Amino acid sequence: MTMSKINSIPLPAAHTLRKLGRDLALARRKRGISTSDMAARVFVSRDTLWRMERGDPTVALGTLATATFVLGLHDRLANFAAPASDELALSLDERRLPQRIRRPRL
């Protein structure tokens, strides 16, 4: 990963990608899948797989999605920004509710 790529995303995002990569590597190893087999199943080179597992932000989102599918984790990826689990949005919605509901005058 080049220095310019590291600096191109916010530090918390870089930490998140590194954790995600480590977690995916651990999930792969727990399932007993070698890097060669995983790379073949994801349709990438072993180098790309290693970059993904290190949290390289230049790895394509499609590669990440395919890896989560191979590991049986794709439902989590599909729901990570689901409105029902977006606590900030839910809190903002609640604040926007009117204090009182008035009946319309006839």
Backbone bond lengths (Angstrom), bond angles and torsions (degrees), N, CA, C in turn:
res aa  C-N    CA-C-N  psi(-1)  N-CA   C-N-CA  omega(-1)  CA-C   N-CA-C  phi
1 M - - - 1.444 - - 1.525 107.40 -
2 T 1.311 115.92 126.42 1.452 119.17 -178.95 1.515 110.55 -77.42
3 M 1.334 115.79 159.40 1.452 120.83 -178.98 1.520 111.25 -61.84
4 S 1.348 117.54 -37.63 1.463 119.45 -179.47 1.525 111.18 -65.76
5 K 1.319 118.22 -34.63 1.460 121.19 178.18 1.522 110.77 -70.53
6 I 1.313 117.52 -37.38 1.457 121.50 178.45 1.528 109.15 -63.40
7 N 1.334 116.71 -41.69 1.449 120.78 -176.96 1.523 113.15 -81.16
8 S 1.332 118.48 -6.22 1.455 120.38 -175.44 1.525 113.39 -83.51
9 I 1.308 117.94 -8.60 1.464 120.08 177.44 1.527 108.34 -125.71
10 P 1.328 116.67 153.89 1.471 119.36 178.74 1.522 111.44 -59.82
11 L 1.304 115.84 146.89 1.467 121.49 -178.43 1.529 112.65 -54.83
12 P 1.354 119.32 -44.60 1.474 117.76 177.81 1.531 112.19 -60.61
13 A 1.323 117.58 -35.02 1.469 120.38 177.97 1.523 110.27 -67.12
14 A 1.332 117.19 -39.97 1.462 120.93 177.85 1.528 110.56 -62.99
15 H 1.328 116.64 -41.58 1.475 120.31 177.49 1.526 110.57 -63.31
16 T 1.323 116.32 -40.09 1.461 121.19 179.26 1.524 110.71 -62.04
17 L 1.340 116.54 -44.56 1.466 120.32 179.39 1.524 111.54 -64.19
18 R 1.329 116.82 -39.56 1.470 119.28 178.42 1.521 110.76 -64.46
19 K 1.337 117.12 -42.12 1.469 120.36 178.13 1.525 109.94 -64.58
20 L 1.316 117.08 -44.01 1.464 120.78 178.58 1.521 110.10 -59.27
21 G 1.316 117.06 -45.22 1.465 120.73 178.74 1.518 112.27 -60.47
22 R 1.335 116.31 -44.99 1.477 120.33 178.04 1.526 110.74 -62.30
23 D 1.334 116.23 -41.68 1.462 120.26 -179.75 1.529 111.22 -65.09
24 L 1.330 116.89 -40.71 1.466 120.17 178.07 1.526 110.85 -65.49
25 A 1.334 116.82 -40.41 1.466 120.59 177.81 1.530 110.38 -62.43
26 L 1.319 116.65 -42.82 1.463 121.13 178.80 1.524 110.74 -64.06
27 A 1.339 116.97 -43.42 1.468 120.59 178.53 1.527 110.51 -61.68
28 R 1.325 116.61 -40.53 1.472 120.88 177.68 1.515 110.82 -61.82
29 R 1.334 116.06 -47.47 1.467 120.04 -178.03 1.524 111.30 -66.09
30 K 1.334 118.14 -39.41 1.459 120.92 178.53 1.524 111.50 -62.54
31 R 1.319 116.77 -28.89 1.455 121.08 178.75 1.527 111.66 -86.72
32 G 1.319 116.37 -1.05 1.456 120.79 178.04 1.521 113.83 70.89
33 I 1.330 117.15 29.97 1.460 121.02 -179.29 1.525 108.45 -99.32
34 S 1.318 116.73 124.50 1.469 120.80 178.94 1.524 109.80 -72.45
35 T 1.319 116.08 163.47 1.469 119.38 178.36 1.526 110.52 -64.30
36 S 1.318 117.58 -36.39 1.469 120.67 178.50 1.522 111.21 -63.54
37 D 1.340 116.55 -46.68 1.464 120.42 179.68 1.530 111.42 -65.82
38 M 1.319 116.36 -42.06 1.466 119.80 -179.63 1.525 110.58 -63.63
39 A 1.320 116.32 -45.42 1.462 120.23 179.43 1.528 110.68 -59.45
40 A 1.317 116.89 -41.21 1.467 121.05 179.01 1.534 110.39 -64.90
41 R 1.317 117.02 -41.66 1.474 120.72 -179.32 1.527 112.19 -68.57
42 V 1.325 116.26 -29.74 1.465 121.19 -179.36 1.534 110.80 -90.55
43 F 1.336 116.67 -7.80 1.475 123.27 179.86 1.525 112.30 65.47
44 V 1.339 115.65 41.08 1.468 121.41 176.25 1.521 108.85 -133.88
45 S 1.319 115.72 170.75 1.463 120.33 175.32 1.527 109.36 -77.24
46 R 1.311 115.57 162.16 1.469 119.13 175.47 1.520 110.48 -61.63
47 D 1.334 116.88 -35.13 1.470 120.27 177.94 1.529 110.92 -59.81
48 T 1.327 116.74 -43.30 1.472 119.92 178.82 1.521 110.32 -65.77
49 L 1.318 116.84 -40.57 1.461 120.25 177.15 1.523 110.34 -60.40
50 W 1.317 117.15 -45.48 1.467 120.50 179.06 1.522 110.79 -61.97
51 R 1.342 116.71 -40.41 1.465 120.07 178.75 1.535 110.27 -62.94
52 M 1.328 116.68 -42.21 1.462 120.57 177.98 1.530 110.07 -61.54
53 E 1.322 116.52 -44.17 1.463 120.58 -178.17 1.527 112.37 -71.10
54 R 1.308 117.97 -14.89 1.467 122.09 174.01 1.526 111.39 -94.11
55 G 1.353 117.02 -5.83 1.458 119.87 177.83 1.511 114.46 87.04
56 D 1.310 117.90 24.88 1.464 121.97 179.19 1.529 109.64 -64.21
57 P 1.340 117.97 121.43 1.464 120.47 -177.00 1.528 114.10 -71.22
58 T 1.319 118.48 -8.05 1.466 120.47 -179.64 1.524 112.95 -88.41
59 V 1.321 117.63 -6.24 1.465 120.51 177.69 1.528 107.68 -70.83
60 A 1.332 116.17 135.01 1.465 121.76 -175.53 1.522 112.35 -63.71
61 L 1.311 114.89 145.39 1.456 121.07 177.52 1.527 110.87 -61.05
62 G 1.319 117.10 -34.84 1.461 120.75 177.27 1.518 111.71 -62.15
63 T 1.314 116.88 -35.54 1.468 121.23 176.83 1.516 110.04 -65.30
64 L 1.317 116.27 -44.92 1.462 120.86 177.46 1.526 110.75 -61.00
65 A 1.338 116.66 -44.94 1.467 120.50 -179.73 1.528 111.08 -62.65
66 T 1.320 116.53 -40.92 1.467 120.04 179.13 1.523 110.70 -65.90
67 A 1.320 116.87 -40.57 1.469 120.59 178.45 1.523 110.72 -62.53
68 T 1.338 117.59 -41.75 1.462 119.31 178.99 1.527 110.63 -66.05
69 F 1.331 117.08 -33.90 1.471 120.36 176.27 1.526 110.60 -64.52
70 V 1.319 116.64 -47.20 1.472 121.14 -179.77 1.529 110.35 -58.62
71 L 1.329 116.43 -36.45 1.464 120.98 -177.96 1.530 112.88 -86.91
72 G 1.329 117.03 -2.51 1.461 120.53 -179.15 1.515 113.21 75.41
73 L 1.326 117.00 25.13 1.463 121.72 -177.85 1.527 112.60 -113.15
74 H 1.320 117.62 10.75 1.464 121.19 -173.66 1.528 113.39 -65.18
75 D 1.330 118.76 -28.18 1.466 120.06 177.56 1.523 110.84 -63.08
76 R 1.312 116.42 -37.42 1.468 120.28 177.90 1.519 110.57 -64.41
77 L 1.322 116.66 -42.70 1.463 120.17 179.27 1.524 110.10 -64.42
78 A 1.331 116.39 -41.50 1.460 120.39 -178.63 1.529 111.98 -64.82
79 N 1.317 117.64 -26.09 1.463 120.93 -174.99 1.523 114.97 -108.47
80 F 1.318 118.54 5.68 1.452 118.42 -172.78 1.525 113.21 -66.43
81 A 1.319 119.39 -24.19 1.465 121.98 176.98 1.530 111.61 -114.84
82 A 1.320 116.48 22.41 1.460 120.89 -178.77 1.533 109.95 -60.30
83 P 1.328 117.38 137.82 1.466 120.74 -178.49 1.533 113.45 -55.36
84 A 1.306 117.69 -34.35 1.466 120.38 -178.21 1.525 112.68 -67.49
85 S 1.328 117.91 -21.33 1.466 120.12 -179.57 1.534 112.08 -110.06
86 D 1.324 117.41 9.66 1.466 122.33 179.60 1.529 108.46 -88.98
87 E 1.322 115.84 89.64 1.463 121.19 -173.87 1.522 112.95 -59.93
88 L 1.324 117.97 -39.84 1.458 119.99 179.82 1.525 110.97 -63.54
89 A 1.327 117.26 -46.62 1.467 120.47 179.74 1.526 110.93 -63.31
90 L 1.323 117.10 -39.99 1.464 120.09 178.57 1.525 110.94 -63.52
91 S 1.316 116.66 -40.09 1.457 121.53 178.65 1.530 110.48 -65.69
92 L 1.329 116.92 -42.32 1.463 120.66 178.44 1.522 110.96 -64.89
93 D 1.317 117.30 -40.02 1.467 120.90 176.83 1.531 110.35 -59.51
94 E 1.322 115.74 -42.92 1.457 120.31 -178.40 1.526 110.95 -64.41
95 R 1.331 117.33 -39.70 1.467 121.08 178.89 1.526 111.85 -65.58
96 R 1.323 116.83 -28.41 1.456 120.95 -177.69 1.524 113.36 -81.24
97 L 1.315 117.25 -8.92 1.461 120.17 179.59 1.526 109.47 -65.81
98 P 1.330 117.14 141.88 1.468 118.89 178.60 1.526 110.63 -67.03
99 Q 1.319 115.10 149.25 1.465 120.34 178.44 1.530 110.77 -69.02
100 R 1.336 115.61 -37.88 1.460 120.63 -179.81 1.518 109.05 -133.26
101 I 1.296 114.59 150.35 1.463 121.49 173.49 1.521 106.19 -109.51
102 R 1.310 116.12 120.11 1.465 120.26 -179.22 1.514 110.26 -103.99
103 R 1.306 115.08 140.37 1.453 120.11 176.32 1.517 109.15 -72.87
104 P 1.320 115.99 142.36 1.459 117.58 176.60 1.540 110.65 -67.85
105 R 1.296 114.67 143.50 1.470 119.34 177.96 1.510 109.43 -78.32
106 L 1.290 115.20 139.86 1.466 120.25 179.13 1.483 112.28 -97.89
